[in-house]
Amino acid sequence: MLNPTQIDQFRKQGYLVVRDLVPAAARKHMLAELEQWVEASCAFDANYDFDTPDGKARFDLEQGHSAAHPRLRRIANPCDVATAYQEVLFEGAIPAVVADLIGPDVKFHHCKLNNKFPGTGTRVEYHADHPYDPHTNDDGITMLLMLDDMDEGNGCPRIVPGSQAERYSHFREGAFTGSTDPVLFEEFDQRADSICGRAGDVCLMHIWTLHGGGPNTSRDRPRRLLIADYRAADAFALTSPTVPSRFYQRIVAGEPTHVARLREGTIEVLAPYQDDSFFGLQGQKAAGQGNRI
Ligand SMILES: O=C(O)CCC(=O)C(=O)O
């Protein structure tokens, strides 16, 4: 599906945007599920639904969440609880373009849905995804599917081109913090590209590529993004998955293997952490929590 120019672009800049890859009907089904989850979230005042493989909450609420102003900012592995997500992530165009970059043999790792409501403060600090889930080799893709039109005004992702070839620690004082050192954020922000696009566009990002993103400062434009992590079938995990899915390691292209391919070098290896929220790990509060520094 991808042409040589697109593949070359991915290799050089560490990401590639493919326009109009996922049709409106598939997006409509996924958004209908999401709307039901947002409605259900009104009954809760802290993160909830611990019926997940690691017992961490599936539904993550931003501070300020209430029944009148629901702020369901993240759903861990929506594919585990809704077939609409399985169809898009395990079959068709998305596995095909991922296989063009890291195939032929590809397995699913996990997914999540990030929901930036208009006028909310949730942001994403600059990080790469491989440090969250280190493997024996780094042939991996993070797929970002836009469920809304997005630009800087509603908090589109920001990606640092070329950073897939660089390495930054995600540890401070011996502990995994889920982001690079904050002293570097301004530099990354100056280098970053805003990933603007229309609903249905997909961004394919290398798992070492640094990315982040600002809040949704718009008055009325939601920013809903489905994110899925795929790995080459011969990349074997060095740690338990950070956001485990019941479809962990499902083959989505080609064949499985029991032979691991190793990349020479060194890599930081995180210990399991308690926080059930990606945003919590990066220092942002969830509903029902006090201030944290
Ligand atoms: O929501 C976004 O813009 C990106 C989020 C992200 O990088 C993550 O959840 O790992």
The ligand as an SDF file (V2000), in Angstrom:
LIG
                    3D

 10  9  0  0  0  0  0  0  0  0999 V2000
   -2.7120   11.9760   22.6110 O   0  0  0  0  0  0  0  0  0  0  0  0
   -1.6740   12.2690   22.0100 C   0  0  0  0  0  0  0  0  0  0  0  0
   -1.5670   13.2960   21.3370 O   0  0  0  0  0  0  0  0  0  0  0  0
   -0.4500   11.3810   22.0710 C   0  0  0  0  0  0  0  0  0  0  0  0
   -0.4620   10.5760   23.3030 C   0  0  0  0  0  0  0  0  0  0  0  0
    0.6750    9.6890   23.5420 C   0  0  0  0  0  0  0  0  0  0  0  0
    1.7670    9.8740   23.0580 O   0  0  0  0  0  0  0  0  0  0  0  0
    0.4560    8.5490   24.4150 C   0  0  0  0  0  0  0  0  0  0  0  0
   -0.6490    8.4120   24.9740 O   0  0  0  0  0  0  0  0  0  0  0  0
    1.4160    7.7290   24.5490 O   0  0  0  0  0  0  0  0  0  0  0  0
  1  2  2  0
  2  3  1  0
  2  4  1  0
  4  5  1  0
  5  6  1  0
  6  7  2  0
  6  8  1  0
  8  9  2  0
  8 10  1  0
M  END
$$$$
